[in-house]
Amino acid sequence: MVFRKLPGVSASGMGLRLSQKFMFLLFLSGLVTLCFGALFFLPDSVRLKRIFLSKTEIQPVTVGSGSENDVREHLKRPKDQVSYEATEVRLAGGKAQEDLNLSRSKTESASEKVTSSNHGANSDTFSYKKFRRCLFKPPLGRDSGRPADPQTNERREKVKEMMKFAWDNYKRYAWGKNELRPLTRNGHIGNMFGGLRGASVVDSLDTLYIMGLMDEYNDAKEWVKTSLDLNSNGEASLFEVNIRYVGGLLSAYYLTGEELFKNKAVELGEKLLPAFNTPTGIPRGVINLGSGTSWSWGWASAGSSILAEFGTLHLEFVHLTELSSNPVYTEKVMNIRKLLNKIEKPHGLYPNFLSPVSGNWVQHHVSIGGLGDSFYEYLIKSYLMSDKTDDDAKKMYYTALEAIEANLVQKSPGGLTYMAEWRGGILDHKMGHLACFSGGMIGIGADDGAAEKRQHYLDLAAEITHTCHESYTPTKLGPEAFRFDSGAEATATRLSDRYYILRPEVIESYMYMWRLTHDPKYREWGWEAVEALEQHCRVESGFSGIRDVYTTSVSHDNMQQSFFLSETLKYLYLLFSDDDLLSLEDWVFNTEAHPLKKHTENHLSFAP
């Protein structure tokens, strides 16, 4: 019906008397008050509050330490035309999931375009802004994580400069290769990734992005788009390809929304599946990505698989299921967990070698360092990533930690707490640099249970981190392994253990312990590491590991590891940033320091 303006009748009042209009307005105002009162005072109204927050209350998502203009430049496309398309929104019957596609178009306007599909549940439609308002925090913080303290910010800028220096030299001398050899100024391919190339590119994507190095990030993205060839042949490590390539692509997707990264991650994940074709479903460690054939490492006892390798797939594979809607990835890693729960564990410990044929332990060597380390890390992070709903992972982690405390945790005569290795009941009083991640792991796992138990774990985490700091001497860089026997206190007694290859594990624990306690010593220890890296590892054309941390006249190993860009520098940058830069409330880091989104009801999207 169309109302036309008639002579003698007010178009606004429609002939109503003043008293009638007053009563109508009074009723309307009461209705509005009732609705908004319910919105803000009903128990389950948090998400609705976020949706109706005023635009001025929403801080812009900024990138790295660049200015807002830098961010605008990053978002620009020809004619400044950007469209955001969110698909597959599911709100009812469990955790909300969406696949946010930040598609860039030359022809579409800057208006938001949102579509949703119903997968057997109620659906709703939201704009991109409303999706973002449902996040706890902007992924990169209110001000890119920039600290207010000038000295801390100066230190953060120094780490950013180190990243740019390392990246620029990689691009100049080793572009497209896996890693840079800074002394000889050429590239290194290696045999860990089969025929895959560009490990340093994929490993660096998220680090470049969070530091605001947008020109460098765009160069890396373009290389992935045009040159990352997944149809390769060669002996690739299932573990290394998963944590560096799949993890790097997943985190790049979650930070930027670029569909390119999601598609590459799912395509590569599919190529890893044949490694699971064993009698037990325990994957073999080596796979040919082209033919799909797989086998165990030649050095592994009796053709066994390695605990830290088949136990460090869960985070990435669960996300692959989310993005591909293919349950096979989650099924594969849950089968691993099922088998591990079924078999007997000596003294509750997990040995490092398991037969993928029989499903039995091959030998009773237990280590929280190499061969075992990240298996335990992924248990607690699986629990945290699930918004603390994965009770199976929780039980496995805390049961394993109790066994580790009972059998491996030791106190040296000098009062240092360390984790020994276990060889069939005999303790080897050695701790590897790789085991130094455990300070951070135990720290993030402390936020559960009774208060006294929480404090116990925080104390244990702090003690282990302190021990690892004590190993960083006299160059302020730590050896590959250090011992606590024959009078040694956190010292490498063998020449073969004295090298440092730019590893991140000690700095990783500094970052977590800073986030958990805000004790300033962790930032001071991190700065010691920055100065040591600059003094001993920085060379004319990049960064290099050193062969002996106990001499100041260093000998370099001529290798800039990709994990130096992905982990070491990223953890240092986060250490000197505010806590809302990749908040631990919203993100978990895979073992290569690639941030992955938590699955929580308060997040309607994995995208930023």
C-alpha positions in Angstrom: 0.0 0.0 0.0 1.2 3.5 -0.9 0.2 6.5 1.3 -0.3 9.6 -0.8 -0.3 13.1 0.8 -4.0 14.2 1.0 -5.2 17.8 1.4 -5.6 18.9 5.0 -3.9 15.8 6.4 -0.4 15.9 7.9 1.9 13.4 6.2 3.7 12.7 9.4 0.8 12.6 11.8 -1.8 11.0 9.6 -4.5 12.9 11.4 -3.7 11.6 14.9 -4.4 13.9 17.8 -1.5 15.1 19.9 -2.4 12.9 22.9 -2.5 9.8 20.6 0.9 10.6 19.2 2.3 11.1 22.7 1.0 7.7 23.8 2.4 6.0 20.7 5.8 7.5 21.2 5.8 6.6 24.9 5.0 2.9 23.9 7.7 2.9 21.3 10.4 4.3 23.6 9.5 1.6 26.2 9.8 -1.1 23.7 13.3 0.1 22.6 14.4 0.3 26.2 13.2 -3.2 26.9 15.0 -4.6 23.8 18.4 -3.0 24.6 18.1 -3.9 28.2 17.7 -7.5 27.3 20.6 -7.2 24.8 23.1 -5.9 27.4 21.9 -7.8 30.5 21.0 -11.3 29.4 23.8 -13.8 30.3 24.6 -14.8 26.8 24.8 -11.4 25.2 28.5 -10.9 24.8 28.6 -11.6 21.1 25.6 -9.3 20.4 27.3 -6.6 22.4 30.3 -6.9 20.1 28.1 -6.7 17.0 26.4 -3.5 18.2 29.5 -1.7 19.4 30.0 1.7 17.8 32.5 1.9 15.0 34.7 4.2 17.1 35.1 1.5 19.7 36.7 -0.9 17.2 40.4 -0.4 16.9 41.8 -0.7 13.4 43.8 -3.8 12.6 47.3 -2.7 11.9 50.2 -4.5 10.5 53.6 -5.0 12.1 55.1 -1.7 13.3 54.2 0.3 10.2 51.8 3.2 10.2 48.2 3.2 9.3 49.2 4.4 5.8 51.3 1.3 5.5 48.3 -0.8 6.1 46.2 1.1 3.6 48.9 0.6 1.0 48.8 -3.1 1.7 45.1 -3.2 1.2 45.2 -1.2 -2.0 44.5 -2.8 -5.3 44.0 -1.1 -8.7 41.6 1.8 -8.2 41.5 0.9 -4.5 38.8 -1.7 -5.1 38.5 -4.4 -2.5 35.7 -6.8 -1.8 35.4 -9.1 1.1 33.4 -12.3 0.7 32.5 -14.5 3.7 31.1 -18.0 2.9 30.0 -21.0 4.8 28.7 -19.3 8.0 27.3 -21.8 10.5 26.0 -20.5 13.8 23.9 -23.2 15.4 24.7 -26.6 16.8 28.3 -26.0 17.9 31.2 -23.8 17.1 30.7 -21.3 14.4 32.8 -21.8 11.3 33.3 -19.7 8.2 35.7 -19.5 5.4 36.5 -15.8 4.9 37.7 -15.1 1.4 39.4 -11.7 1.0 39.0 -11.6 -2.7 40.5 -8.6 -4.5 38.7 -7.3 -7.6 39.4 -4.7 -10.2 35.8 -4.3 -11.2 33.9 -4.6 -7.9 33.3 -1.7 -5.7 34.5 -1.4 -2.1 31.2 -2.4 -0.7 31.0 -5.5 1.4 29.5 -8.6 -0.1 28.6 -11.4 2.2 26.9 -14.7 1.3 26.1 -17.6 3.5 25.1 -21.2 2.9 23.1 -23.5 5.3 24.7 -26.8 6.1 21.7 -28.3 7.9 21.7 -25.6 10.6 20.3 -22.2 11.1 22.4 -19.6 9.2 22.8 -15.9 9.4 24.5 -13.2 7.3 27.1 -10.8 8.7 29.3 -8.1 7.1 33.0 -8.3 7.3 33.0 -5.6 10.0 30.7 -7.6 12.2 32.9 -10.7 11.8 35.9 -8.7 13.0 33.9 -7.3 16.0 33.3 -10.8 17.2 37.0 -11.4 17.7 38.4 -11.0 21.2 41.3 -8.9 19.9 42.5 -7.7 16.5 45.0 -10.4 15.4 47.9 -7.9 15.3 46.9 -5.8 18.3 45.5 -2.4 18.9 48.7 -0.7 17.7 50.5 -3.5 16.0 51.7 -4.6 19.4 53.9 -1.5 19.7 55.2 -1.2 23.3 54.9 2.2 25.0 58.3 1.9 26.6 60.8 3.6 24.2 63.7 1.2 25.0 61.5 -1.8 24.5 60.3 -0.4 21.2 63.8 0.4 20.1 64.8 -3.2 20.8 61.8 -4.4 18.8 62.8 -2.3 15.9 66.3 -3.8 16.0 64.8 -7.3 15.7 62.7 -6.0 12.7 65.9 -4.7 11.1 67.6 -8.1 11.6 64.7 -9.8 9.9 64.9 -7.4 6.9 68.6 -7.9 6.7 68.3 -11.7 6.7 65.5 -11.6 4.2 67.1 -9.2 1.8 70.2 -11.3 1.6 68.2 -14.5 1.1 66.4 -12.8 -1.7 69.6 -11.4 -3.2 71.6 -14.6 -3.2 69.3 -17.6 -2.7 65.9 -16.6 -4.0 63.7 -19.7 -4.5 66.2 -22.0 -2.8 65.4 -23.4 0.6 68.0 -21.6 2.6 70.8 -19.1 2.3 74.5 -19.8 2.6 75.6 -16.3 3.7 79.4 -16.8 3.5 79.5 -18.2 -0.1 76.5 -16.1 -1.1 74.5 -18.9 -2.7 71.5 -21.0 -2.1 71.1 -24.4 -0.3 68.4 -27.0 -1.3 69.1 -29.9 1.1 67.3 -33.2 1.3 64.6 -32.6 3.9 62.0 -31.2 1.5 62.2 -33.5 -1.5 61.8 -31.4 -4.6 60.1 -28.6 -2.7 61.8 -25.2 -2.9 61.4 -21.9 -1.1 61.4 -23.1 2.5 62.6 -19.7 3.7 59.9 -18.0 1.7 57.0 -20.0 3.2 58.6 -20.0 6.6 58.9 -16.2 6.5 55.4 -15.2 5.3 53.8 -14.6 8.7 56.9 -13.1 10.2 57.2 -10.5 7.4 53.5 -9.8 7.8 53.4 -9.2 11.5 56.5 -7.0 11.3 54.8 -4.8 8.7 57.5 -5.6 6.1 54.8 -5.4 3.4 57.0 -5.1 0.3 58.9 -8.2 1.4 55.6 -10.0 2.2 54.2 -9.2 -1.2 57.3 -10.5 -2.9 57.0 -13.7 -0.9 53.3 -14.1 -1.7 54.0 -13.6 -5.4 56.7 -16.3 -5.3 54.2 -18.7 -3.7 51.7 -17.9 -6.4 54.0 -18.3 -9.4 56.8 -20.6 -8.3 55.8 -22.9 -5.4 55.6 -26.2 -7.3 54.0 -29.0 -5.2 54.4 -31.6 -8.0 57.9 -32.7 -6.9 59.8 -35.9 -6.5 62.4 -36.6 -3.8 62.8 -37.7 -0.3 60.8 -35.3 1.8 60.5 -35.4 5.6 56.8 -35.7 6.5 57.5 -33.8 9.7 59.4 -30.9 8.2 57.1 -30.4 5.2 54.1 -30.3 7.6 55.5 -27.9 10.2 57.2 -25.5 7.7 55.2 -25.6 4.5 51.7 -26.6 5.7 52.0 -24.6 8.9 53.4 -21.6 7.1 50.7 -21.6 4.5 47.9 -22.0 7.1 49.2 -19.2 9.3 49.6 -16.9 6.2 46.0 -17.6 5.3 44.6 -17.0 8.8 46.5 -13.7 9.1 45.7 -12.3 5.6 42.7 -14.1 4.3 44.4 -14.8 0.9 42.8 -17.9 -0.6 46.0 -18.7 -2.4 47.6 -19.9 0.9 44.6 -22.0 1.9 44.5 -23.7 -1.5 48.2 -24.5 -1.4 48.0 -25.8 2.1 45.1 -28.2 1.3 46.8 -29.4 -1.9 50.0 -30.1 -0.1 48.2 -31.8 2.8 46.6 -34.2 0.4 50.0 -35.2 -0.9 51.1 -36.2 2.7 48.3 -38.7 3.2 49.9 -41.7 1.5 52.5 -41.7 4.3 49.8 -43.1 6.6 49.3 -46.2 4.5 50.8 -48.6 7.0 49.3 -51.6 8.9 48.9 -49.4 12.0 48.2 -46.0 10.5 51.3 -44.7 12.0 52.9 -42.7 9.2 56.4 -43.4 7.9 58.9 -40.5 8.2 59.8 -40.0 4.5 57.5 -39.5 1.6 57.9 -38.9 -2.1 55.3 -36.2 -2.8 55.1 -37.2 -6.5 54.7 -40.9 -6.3 53.2 -41.2 -2.8 55.6 -43.9 -1.8 56.9 -43.7 1.8 59.5 -45.3 4.0 61.3 -44.9 7.3 64.5 -43.1 7.8 67.5 -45.4 7.3 69.0 -44.4 10.6 65.8 -45.2 12.6 66.0 -48.4 14.6 64.3 -51.4 12.8 62.4 -49.2 10.3 60.6 -47.3 13.1 58.8 -44.0 13.0 59.8 -41.2 15.3 57.6 -40.0 18.2 58.3 -36.3 17.5 57.5 -36.7 13.8 54.3 -38.7 13.8 53.2 -36.9 17.0 53.6 -33.4 15.5 50.8 -33.4 12.9 47.7 -32.8 15.0 47.4 -29.0 14.9 47.9 -28.6 11.2 45.8 -31.7 10.2 42.8 -30.5 12.3 43.0 -27.2 10.4 43.2 -29.0 7.1 40.0 -30.7 7.9 38.4 -27.4 8.8 39.5 -25.7 5.5 38.8 -28.7 3.2 35.7 -30.1 4.9 37.4 -33.4 4.6 37.5 -35.4 7.8 40.3 -37.7 6.7 43.0 -35.4 8.2 41.5 -35.4 11.6 40.8 -39.2 11.4 44.5 -39.9 10.6 45.8 -38.0 13.7 43.1 -39.3 16.0 44.1 -42.8 15.0 47.6 -42.1 16.1 46.3 -40.9 19.4 44.1 -44.0 19.8 47.0 -46.4 19.2 49.3 -44.5 21.7 46.5 -44.7 24.3 46.2 -48.5 23.8 49.8 -49.6 24.1 51.7 -50.0 27.3 54.1 -47.2 28.3 57.1 -47.9 30.5 56.7 -46.0 33.7 54.1 -43.9 31.9 56.8 -42.6 29.5 56.7 -42.4 25.7 59.8 -43.9 24.0 61.0 -42.2 20.8 60.8 -45.1 18.4 57.6 -47.0 17.3 57.2 -49.6 14.6 54.5 -48.5 12.0 54.0 -52.2 11.2 53.5 -53.8 14.7 52.6 -50.7 16.7 55.1 -51.6 19.4 58.0 -49.6 20.8 61.3 -50.5 19.2 63.6 -49.3 22.0 63.1 -47.6 25.4 64.9 -44.3 24.7 62.9 -41.3 26.1 63.8 -37.7 25.5 62.1 -34.3 25.9 64.7 -33.0 23.4 65.3 -34.3 19.9 63.2 -37.3 18.7 60.5 -36.7 21.4 60.1 -32.9 22.0 57.2 -31.6 20.0 54.9 -34.6 20.6 54.3 -33.3 24.1 54.0 -29.7 22.8 51.2 -30.8 20.5 49.3 -32.5 23.2 48.9 -29.4 25.4 48.4 -27.1 22.3 45.7 -29.4 20.9 43.9 -29.0 24.2 44.3 -25.2 24.1 43.5 -24.9 20.4 40.2 -26.7 21.1 39.1 -24.1 23.6 39.9 -26.6 26.3 37.4 -29.2 25.0 39.8 -31.8 23.8 39.9 -33.7 27.1 41.8 -36.7 25.6 44.7 -34.4 24.7 44.6 -32.9 28.2 44.7 -36.2 30.0 47.5 -37.5 27.8 49.6 -34.3 28.4 49.2 -34.1 32.2 49.7 -37.9 32.6 52.9 -37.7 30.5 54.1 -34.6 32.4 53.6 -36.4 35.7 55.7 -39.3 34.4 58.4 -36.9 33.2 58.5 -35.2 36.6 58.8 -38.5 38.3 61.5 -40.0 36.1 63.4 -37.3 34.1 63.3 -34.0 36.0 66.5 -33.6 38.0 68.2 -31.1 40.2 72.0 -30.5 39.8 74.4 -30.0 42.7 74.4 -26.3 41.8 70.6 -26.1 42.1 69.7 -26.1 38.3 66.6 -28.0 37.3 66.9 -30.0 34.1 65.4 -32.8 32.1 67.6 -35.8 31.7 67.2 -38.5 29.0 66.1 -42.0 29.9 67.6 -45.1 28.3 65.8 -48.2 29.5 65.8 -47.1 33.1 69.3 -45.5 33.1 69.4 -41.7 33.2 71.7 -39.8 30.9 72.3 -36.4 32.5 72.2 -34.5 29.3 69.8 -31.8 28.1 69.6 -30.7 24.5 68.9 -27.2 23.3 65.8 -28.6 21.7 64.5 -29.5 25.1 64.6 -25.9 26.2 61.2 -25.3 24.6 59.8 -27.2 27.5 59.9 -24.1 29.8 57.4 -22.4 27.6 55.4 -25.5 27.1 55.0 -26.2 30.8 54.2 -22.5 31.4 51.3 -22.4 28.9 50.0 -25.7 30.4 50.0 -24.3 33.9 46.7 -22.5 33.6 44.5 -25.4 34.5 43.5 -27.0 37.8 43.9 -25.9 41.3 45.9 -22.8 42.2 48.7 -24.6 43.9 49.1 -26.9 41.0 49.2 -24.0 38.6 52.0 -22.3 40.7 53.9 -25.6 40.8 54.0 -25.8 37.0 54.9 -22.1 36.7 57.7 -22.6 39.1 59.0 -25.6 37.2 58.7 -23.7 33.9 60.7 -20.8 35.3 63.4 -23.2 36.7 63.9 -24.9 33.4 64.0 -21.6 31.5 66.6 -20.4 34.0 68.7 -23.5 33.4 68.6 -23.0 29.7 69.7 -19.3 30.1 72.7 -20.5 32.2 73.8 -22.7 29.2 74.1 -19.4 27.1 77.7 -18.6 28.1 80.3 -17.2 27.5 79.2 -16.0 24.0 75.6 -15.7 25.3 74.6 -18.4 22.8 73.9 -21.9 23.9 75.3 -25.2 22.7 73.4 -28.0 21.0 73.5 -30.1 24.2 74.8 -29.6 27.7 75.5 -31.9 30.6 75.2 -32.2 34.4 77.7 -35.0 35.2 81.4 -35.1 36.2 81.1 -31.7 37.7 79.6 -30.1 34.6 76.8 -27.6 35.1 74.8 -26.8 31.9 78.0 -27.2 29.9 78.8 -29.0 26.6 81.6 -31.3 27.5 81.9 -32.8 24.0 83.3 -30.9 21.1 80.4 -32.3 18.9 77.8 -30.5 21.1 79.3 -27.0 21.1 77.7 -25.7 18.0 74.7 -23.3 17.7 72.7 -23.2 14.5 70.5 -20.2 15.2 68.0 -22.3 17.2 64.9 -20.6 18.8 64.0 -22.9 21.7 65.5 -20.9 24.6 64.1 -17.6 23.2 60.8 -19.3 22.7 60.6 -20.0 26.4 61.6 -16.4 27.2 58.7 -15.2 25.1 56.1 -17.5 26.8 57.4 -16.8 30.3 57.3 -13.0 29.6 53.7 -13.3 28.5 52.8 -15.4 31.6 54.7 -13.5 34.3 55.9 -10.1 32.9 59.1 -10.6 34.8 61.5 -8.1 33.1 64.4 -10.6 33.3 63.0 -12.4 30.3 63.2 -9.4 28.1 66.7 -8.7 29.4 67.8 -12.3 28.6 66.2 -11.9 25.1 68.2 -8.7 24.5 71.4 -10.6 25.5 70.6 -13.1 22.8 70.0 -10.3 20.2 73.4 -8.7 21.0 75.1 -12.1 20.8 73.4 -12.9 17.5 74.6 -9.5 16.1 78.1 -10.0 17.4 78.8 -13.6 16.6 76.3 -14.7 13.9 75.8 -11.7 11.7 78.1 -11.7 8.7 78.2 -9.5 5.6 75.5 -11.3 3.8 73.1 -12.7 6.4 73.3 -14.7 9.6 75.2 -17.9 10.2 75.4 -20.5 12.9 78.7 -21.0 14.7 80.7 -24.2 15.4 81.8 -23.4 19.0 79.9 -21.3 21.5 82.8 -21.3 23.9 85.2 -19.3 21.8 84.8 -15.6 20.8 86.9 -16.2 17.7 84.0 -17.9 16.0 83.9 -20.2 13.0 80.7 -20.0 11.0 78.8 -22.9 9.5 77.7 -20.9 6.4 73.9 -21.6 6.9 71.0 -19.3 7.6 68.3 -21.7 8.6 64.8 -21.0 7.6 63.6 -21.5 11.2 65.8 -18.5 12.1 63.4 -16.3 10.2 60.3 -18.2 11.2 61.0 -18.8 14.9 64.0 -17.1 16.4 63.3 -13.6 15.1 59.6 -13.9 15.4 59.8 -14.9 19.1 62.2 -12.1 19.8 59.8 -9.6 18.1 56.9 -10.9 20.1 59.0 -10.8 23.3 59.5 -7.0 22.8 55.9 -6.4 21.7 52.7 -5.9 23.7 50.8 -9.1 24.5 47.9 -8.4 22.1 50.1 -9.0 19.1 49.0 -12.6 18.3 47.4 -12.9 21.8 47.7 -16.3 23.4 44.0 -15.9 24.1 43.3 -16.3 20.4 46.3 -18.2 18.9 48.5 -21.2 19.3 51.9 -21.5 17.6 52.8 -24.7 15.8 56.3 -26.0 16.5 57.7 -23.8 13.7 56.2 -20.7 15.4 53.4 -20.4 12.8 50.3 -19.0 14.5 47.0 -20.9 14.1 43.6 -19.8 15.2 42.0 -21.4 18.3 38.6 -23.0 17.8 36.3 -21.0 20.1 32.6 -20.1 20.1 33.5 -16.5 20.5 35.3 -16.5 17.1 32.9 -16.6 14.2 35.9 -16.8 11.8 39.5 -18.0 11.5 40.1 -14.9 9.3 41.2 -11.5 10.7 
